[in-house]
Amino acid sequence: MDDFELQLAAFSAQIEQELNERRLSFPTVLELSLRIKQLADDPDASLHDIAAAIRGEPVLSAKTVRMANTVLLNPYQARINSVNDAVARVGLAAVRCLAYAVAAEQLAKDHRSARMRLIASGLWLHSLDVASWAYALASHLKVSSADSALLAGIMRNIGQFYLLAKASDYPALERDMDRFAEFVAAWDHAIGRAVLEIFELPETILDALDDAGLYADAWPPSDLNDLLFIATLAAETPNPFETLLGNTRRPELLKACLAGADESEVKAVFESARKIKEEILAAVCA
């Protein structure tokens, strides 16, 4: 066996052991997201406690303040300069989403390999694209809460991010990115579900992120699962793993899914949603 085969086998064994023992070893940035999530769920925790945890991560601190000062969340433009005030402005749901987004962004940058970093950056951009479309469509169609849709969109590829983070310990894997993409596809669902369960996300979001749920082929989408499916197809930035696997037909699939809907109605919805999408994308990326 060459180095690629040896490291792929070792990586598979590590992942299988972590799943069997229900003990995933999180990168530090994901541990912070979990900590903020636990604080947000704790009725005895104050906004001050949550703000203190956020201040421990400079990037998250800066992004929380910037998000609080966007037109979307601060239409009257009363300048916010402190993390405490920013948390109060954006709310706990948005803080959770932002913590996950910052963790994913840092995972994307935390690769010694230029090729892996390129894949991770592409996955980060795709996840943001999906999340912002999900938020925008939910805001317009009222299918689910926009915050839940944003969170579901950001977390949709968490298994792939986790595997990418772990892959930095196995440098030989970058020699064959097509086979590495096949490996990620094989483990993505199991790892993603395990991560989501550890984060104790609501069942509605877990169900929406379960790829076993098929699109109901109706417009408008009737639940978060269908809405997330449409948002994934609408994303203009491709998932790099899908590209490596040759799955590049998202535009055609979106068109097919909307074939039975009134074309003018769908166009109006997407035009309106695009404006919201660009605002939330700017808020998360700021």
C-alpha positions as CSV (number, residue, x, y, z in Angstrom):
1,M,0.0,0.0,0.0
2,D,1.2,3.5,-0.8
3,D,1.1,6.5,1.6
4,F,-2.3,7.5,0.3
5,E,-3.9,4.1,1.0
6,L,-2.2,3.8,4.4
7,Q,-3.4,7.2,5.5
8,L,-6.9,6.7,4.1
9,A,-7.2,3.5,6.0
10,A,-5.9,5.1,9.2
11,F,-8.3,8.0,8.8
12,S,-11.2,5.6,8.2
13,A,-10.3,3.7,11.4
14,Q,-10.1,6.9,13.4
15,I,-13.5,8.1,12.2
16,E,-15.1,4.7,12.8
17,Q,-13.7,4.6,16.4
18,E,-14.9,8.2,17.1
19,L,-18.4,7.3,15.9
20,N,-18.5,4.0,17.8
21,E,-17.4,5.6,21.0
22,R,-19.6,8.7,20.4
23,R,-16.6,10.8,21.2
24,L,-15.7,13.3,18.5
25,S,-12.6,15.4,19.1
26,F,-13.6,18.9,18.1
27,P,-11.2,21.5,16.8
28,T,-10.9,24.4,19.2
29,V,-13.1,26.7,17.1
30,L,-16.0,24.3,17.2
31,E,-15.6,23.8,20.9
32,L,-16.2,27.6,21.3
33,S,-19.4,27.3,19.2
34,L,-20.6,24.5,21.4
35,R,-19.8,26.5,24.5
36,I,-21.8,29.5,23.2
37,K,-24.7,27.2,22.3
38,Q,-24.8,25.7,25.8
39,L,-24.8,29.2,27.3
40,A,-27.6,30.3,25.0
41,D,-29.6,27.3,26.1
42,D,-28.9,27.8,29.8
43,P,-31.8,29.8,31.5
44,D,-29.4,30.9,34.2
45,A,-26.9,32.3,31.8
46,S,-27.0,36.0,31.1
47,L,-26.3,38.0,28.0
48,H,-23.2,39.2,29.9
49,D,-22.0,35.5,30.2
50,I,-22.5,34.9,26.5
51,A,-20.8,38.2,25.6
52,A,-17.8,37.2,27.8
53,A,-17.5,33.9,25.9
54,I,-17.6,35.7,22.6
55,R,-15.0,38.2,23.7
56,G,-12.6,35.2,24.0
57,E,-12.6,34.9,20.2
58,P,-11.5,38.1,18.5
59,V,-12.8,37.2,15.1
60,L,-16.2,36.3,16.5
61,S,-16.3,39.5,18.6
62,A,-15.6,41.7,15.6
63,K,-18.1,40.0,13.4
64,T,-20.8,40.2,16.1
65,V,-20.3,43.9,16.5
66,R,-20.3,44.4,12.7
67,M,-23.4,42.3,12.3
68,A,-25.2,44.4,14.9
69,N,-24.4,47.5,12.9
70,T,-25.7,46.3,9.5
71,V,-28.8,47.9,8.0
72,L,-30.6,44.6,8.2
73,L,-30.4,44.5,12.0
74,N,-29.8,48.1,12.9
75,P,-32.0,50.1,10.4
76,Y,-31.8,53.3,12.5
77,Q,-28.0,53.1,12.5
78,A,-27.5,53.8,16.2
79,R,-23.8,52.9,16.4
80,I,-23.0,49.8,18.5
81,N,-19.4,49.4,19.8
82,S,-19.5,46.8,22.5
83,V,-20.0,43.0,22.3
84,N,-22.6,43.2,25.1
85,D,-24.7,45.6,23.1
86,A,-24.2,43.7,19.9
87,V,-25.4,40.4,21.5
88,A,-28.5,42.2,22.8
89,R,-29.1,43.6,19.3
90,V,-28.7,40.5,17.1
91,G,-30.3,38.1,19.5
92,L,-29.2,34.6,20.7
93,A,-30.4,32.8,17.5
94,A,-28.2,35.0,15.3
95,V,-25.3,34.7,17.7
96,R,-25.4,30.9,17.5
97,C,-25.5,31.1,13.7
98,L,-22.6,33.5,13.6
99,A,-20.5,31.3,16.0
100,Y,-20.9,28.3,13.7
101,A,-20.2,30.4,10.7
102,V,-16.9,31.8,12.2
103,A,-15.9,28.3,13.2
104,A,-16.5,27.0,9.7
105,E,-14.6,30.0,8.3
106,Q,-11.6,29.3,10.5
107,L,-11.6,25.6,9.8
108,A,-11.5,26.6,6.1
109,K,-8.4,28.6,6.7
110,D,-6.7,26.2,9.0
111,H,-4.9,24.0,6.5
112,R,-1.2,23.7,5.8
113,S,-2.0,22.3,2.3
114,A,-2.9,24.9,-0.3
115,R,-5.1,22.4,-2.2
116,M,-7.1,21.4,0.9
117,R,-7.4,25.1,1.9
118,L,-8.8,25.8,-1.5
119,I,-11.4,23.1,-1.1
120,A,-12.2,24.2,2.4
121,S,-12.6,27.9,1.3
122,G,-14.9,26.8,-1.5
123,L,-17.0,24.7,0.9
124,W,-17.2,27.8,3.2
125,L,-18.5,30.0,0.4
126,H,-21.0,27.4,-0.7
127,S,-22.3,27.0,2.9
128,L,-22.8,30.7,3.2
129,D,-24.5,30.8,-0.1
130,V,-27.0,28.1,0.9
131,A,-27.6,29.6,4.3
132,S,-28.3,33.1,3.0
133,W,-30.7,31.7,0.4
134,A,-32.4,29.6,3.1
135,Y,-32.8,32.7,5.3
136,A,-34.1,34.8,2.4
137,L,-36.6,32.2,1.2
138,A,-37.8,31.6,4.7
139,S,-38.2,35.3,5.3
140,H,-40.3,35.7,2.2
141,L,-42.3,32.5,2.1
142,K,-42.8,32.1,5.9
143,V,-42.3,28.4,5.7
144,S,-40.1,28.3,8.9
145,S,-38.3,30.9,11.0
146,A,-35.6,32.7,9.1
147,D,-33.1,32.1,11.9
148,S,-33.7,28.3,11.9
149,A,-33.3,28.3,8.1
150,L,-30.0,30.2,8.4
151,L,-28.7,27.9,11.0
152,A,-29.7,24.8,9.0
153,G,-28.0,26.2,5.9
154,I,-24.8,26.9,7.8
155,M,-24.7,23.5,9.4
156,R,-25.7,21.5,6.3
157,N,-22.1,20.7,5.5
158,I,-20.7,20.4,9.0
159,G,-19.7,16.8,8.5
160,Q,-17.6,17.8,5.5
161,F,-15.9,20.6,7.5
162,Y,-15.2,18.2,10.3
163,L,-13.6,15.7,7.9
164,L,-11.6,18.5,6.3
165,A,-10.3,19.6,9.7
166,K,-9.2,16.1,10.5
167,A,-7.6,15.5,7.1
168,S,-4.8,17.9,8.1
169,D,-3.3,15.0,10.1
170,Y,-3.1,12.9,6.9
171,P,-1.2,15.0,4.3
172,A,-1.0,12.2,1.7
173,L,-4.7,12.5,1.1
174,E,-4.3,15.6,-1.0
175,R,-2.5,13.6,-3.7
176,D,-5.8,12.3,-5.0
177,M,-8.6,14.8,-4.4
178,D,-11.1,12.8,-6.4
179,R,-10.7,9.8,-4.1
180,F,-10.7,12.0,-1.0
181,A,-14.0,13.4,-2.2
182,E,-15.4,9.9,-2.4
183,F,-14.2,9.3,1.1
184,V,-15.9,12.4,2.4
185,A,-19.1,11.4,0.6
186,A,-19.0,8.0,2.3
187,W,-18.6,9.4,5.8
188,D,-20.4,12.8,5.5
189,H,-23.8,11.8,6.7
190,A,-22.7,9.7,9.7
191,I,-20.2,12.3,10.9
192,G,-22.6,15.3,10.2
193,R,-25.4,13.6,12.2
194,A,-23.1,12.9,15.1
195,V,-21.8,16.4,15.2
196,L,-25.4,17.8,15.1
197,E,-26.6,15.5,17.8
198,I,-23.7,16.6,20.1
199,F,-24.7,20.2,19.4
200,E,-28.2,19.2,20.4
201,L,-29.9,21.0,17.6
202,P,-33.8,21.0,17.5
203,E,-35.4,18.0,15.8
204,T,-36.9,20.2,13.1
205,I,-33.3,21.2,12.0
206,L,-32.0,17.7,12.3
207,D,-34.8,16.4,10.1
208,A,-34.2,19.2,7.6
209,L,-30.6,18.2,7.4
210,D,-31.4,14.5,6.9
211,D,-30.8,13.8,3.2
212,A,-33.1,10.8,3.4
213,G,-36.0,13.2,3.3
214,L,-37.0,13.7,-0.4
215,Y,-38.2,16.9,-1.9
216,A,-42.0,16.9,-2.1
217,D,-41.8,18.5,-5.6
218,A,-44.2,21.3,-4.9
219,W,-44.0,25.0,-4.9
220,P,-43.9,26.8,-2.6
221,P,-41.8,24.5,-0.3
222,S,-44.0,23.2,2.6
223,D,-41.3,22.7,5.3
224,L,-37.7,23.5,6.2
225,N,-36.5,20.3,4.5
226,D,-37.9,21.3,1.2
227,L,-36.8,24.9,1.6
228,L,-33.2,23.9,2.3
229,F,-33.3,21.6,-0.7
230,I,-34.3,24.5,-2.9
231,A,-31.7,26.8,-1.3
232,T,-29.0,24.3,-2.0
233,L,-29.9,24.1,-5.6
234,A,-30.2,27.9,-5.8
235,A,-26.7,28.5,-4.4
236,E,-24.5,30.0,-7.1
237,T,-21.3,28.8,-5.5
238,P,-20.9,25.1,-6.0
239,N,-19.9,22.6,-3.3
240,P,-16.3,21.7,-4.3
241,F,-16.8,18.1,-3.3
242,E,-19.8,17.8,-5.5
243,T,-17.7,19.2,-8.4
244,L,-15.0,16.7,-7.8
245,L,-17.5,13.9,-7.9
246,G,-19.0,15.3,-11.2
247,N,-22.3,16.4,-9.7
248,T,-22.7,19.7,-11.5
249,R,-26.4,19.8,-12.5
250,R,-27.8,22.0,-9.7
251,P,-29.2,24.6,-12.1
252,E,-31.0,22.0,-14.2
253,L,-32.3,20.3,-11.1
254,L,-33.7,23.6,-9.7
255,K,-35.4,24.2,-13.0
256,A,-36.9,20.8,-12.9
257,C,-38.1,21.2,-9.3
258,L,-39.9,24.4,-10.2
259,A,-41.3,23.2,-13.5
260,G,-44.9,22.9,-12.2
261,A,-44.9,26.4,-10.6
262,D,-46.1,29.7,-12.0
263,E,-43.0,31.1,-13.6
264,S,-43.8,34.7,-12.9
265,E,-44.6,34.0,-9.2
266,V,-41.3,32.0,-8.8
267,K,-39.4,34.8,-10.5
268,A,-40.9,37.4,-8.2
269,V,-40.1,35.3,-5.1
270,F,-36.5,34.8,-6.1
271,E,-36.0,38.5,-7.0
272,S,-37.3,39.6,-3.6
273,A,-35.4,36.9,-1.8
274,R,-32.1,37.8,-3.5
275,K,-32.2,41.3,-1.9
276,I,-32.6,39.7,1.5
277,K,-30.0,37.1,0.7
278,E,-27.4,39.8,-0.2
279,E,-28.1,41.6,3.1
280,I,-27.8,38.6,5.3
281,L,-24.7,37.4,3.4
282,A,-23.1,40.8,4.0
283,A,-24.0,40.6,7.6
284,V,-22.5,37.2,8.2
285,C,-19.4,37.9,6.0
286,A,-18.7,41.3,7.4
